[in-house]
Amino acid sequence: MAKSQKRGWIKNTNFRLAIYEFKNYEDTEKAINSKNLEILI
């Protein structure tokens, strides 16, 4: 689970930016390798 998150639109584009902070490297790896991430991309 993310410790914190920030989301927003990139100005003058149709792109959305999401930044997540994780408690540790292991949680980051779990998120990166999650099938749920594939759905968001």
MODELLER restraints for C-alpha pairs under 7 A, 6 or more apart:
rsr = mdl.restraints
at = mdl.atoms
rsr.add(forms.Gaussian(group=physical.xy_distance, feature=features.Distance(at['CA:1:A'], at['CA:27:A']), mean=6.98, stdev=0.5))
rsr.add(forms.Gaussian(group=physical.xy_distance, feature=features.Distance(at['CA:2:A'], at['CA:20:A']), mean=6.16, stdev=0.5))
rsr.add(forms.Gaussian(group=physical.xy_distance, feature=features.Distance(at['CA:2:A'], at['CA:21:A']), mean=5.73, stdev=0.5))
rsr.add(forms.Gaussian(group=physical.xy_distance, feature=features.Distance(at['CA:2:A'], at['CA:22:A']), mean=4.83, stdev=0.5))
rsr.add(forms.Gaussian(group=physical.xy_distance, feature=features.Distance(at['CA:3:A'], at['CA:21:A']), mean=5.39, stdev=0.5))
rsr.add(forms.Gaussian(group=physical.xy_distance, feature=features.Distance(at['CA:3:A'], at['CA:22:A']), mean=4.95, stdev=0.5))
rsr.add(forms.Gaussian(group=physical.xy_distance, feature=features.Distance(at['CA:3:A'], at['CA:23:A']), mean=5.86, stdev=0.5))
rsr.add(forms.Gaussian(group=physical.xy_distance, feature=features.Distance(at['CA:4:A'], at['CA:20:A']), mean=5.82, stdev=0.5))
rsr.add(forms.Gaussian(group=physical.xy_distance, feature=features.Distance(at['CA:4:A'], at['CA:21:A']), mean=5.13, stdev=0.5))
rsr.add(forms.Gaussian(group=physical.xy_distance, feature=features.Distance(at['CA:5:A'], at['CA:19:A']), mean=5.58, stdev=0.5))
rsr.add(forms.Gaussian(group=physical.xy_distance, feature=features.Distance(at['CA:5:A'], at['CA:20:A']), mean=4.38, stdev=0.5))
rsr.add(forms.Gaussian(group=physical.xy_distance, feature=features.Distance(at['CA:5:A'], at['CA:21:A']), mean=6.23, stdev=0.5))
rsr.add(forms.Gaussian(group=physical.xy_distance, feature=features.Distance(at['CA:6:A'], at['CA:18:A']), mean=5.75, stdev=0.5))
rsr.add(forms.Gaussian(group=physical.xy_distance, feature=features.Distance(at['CA:6:A'], at['CA:19:A']), mean=5.18, stdev=0.5))
rsr.add(forms.Gaussian(group=physical.xy_distance, feature=features.Distance(at['CA:6:A'], at['CA:20:A']), mean=6.55, stdev=0.5))
rsr.add(forms.Gaussian(group=physical.xy_distance, feature=features.Distance(at['CA:7:A'], at['CA:17:A']), mean=5.57, stdev=0.5))
rsr.add(forms.Gaussian(group=physical.xy_distance, feature=features.Distance(at['CA:7:A'], at['CA:18:A']), mean=4.39, stdev=0.5))
rsr.add(forms.Gaussian(group=physical.xy_distance, feature=features.Distance(at['CA:7:A'], at['CA:19:A']), mean=6.37, stdev=0.5))
rsr.add(forms.Gaussian(group=physical.xy_distance, feature=features.Distance(at['CA:8:A'], at['CA:16:A']), mean=5.71, stdev=0.5))
rsr.add(forms.Gaussian(group=physical.xy_distance, feature=features.Distance(at['CA:8:A'], at['CA:17:A']), mean=5.37, stdev=0.5))
rsr.add(forms.Gaussian(group=physical.xy_distance, feature=features.Distance(at['CA:8:A'], at['CA:18:A']), mean=6.68, stdev=0.5))
rsr.add(forms.Gaussian(group=physical.xy_distance, feature=features.Distance(at['CA:9:A'], at['CA:15:A']), mean=5.96, stdev=0.5))
rsr.add(forms.Gaussian(group=physical.xy_distance, feature=features.Distance(at['CA:9:A'], at['CA:16:A']), mean=4.36, stdev=0.5))
rsr.add(forms.Gaussian(group=physical.xy_distance, feature=features.Distance(at['CA:9:A'], at['CA:17:A']), mean=5.93, stdev=0.5))
rsr.add(forms.Gaussian(group=physical.xy_distance, feature=features.Distance(at['CA:10:A'], at['CA:16:A']), mean=5.87, stdev=0.5))
rsr.add(forms.Gaussian(group=physical.xy_distance, feature=features.Distance(at['CA:10:A'], at['CA:17:A']), mean=6.63, stdev=0.5))
rsr.add(forms.Gaussian(group=physical.xy_distance, feature=features.Distance(at['CA:22:A'], at['CA:28:A']), mean=5.81, stdev=0.5))
rsr.add(forms.Gaussian(group=physical.xy_distance, feature=features.Distance(at['CA:31:A'], at['CA:37:A']), mean=7.00, stdev=0.5))
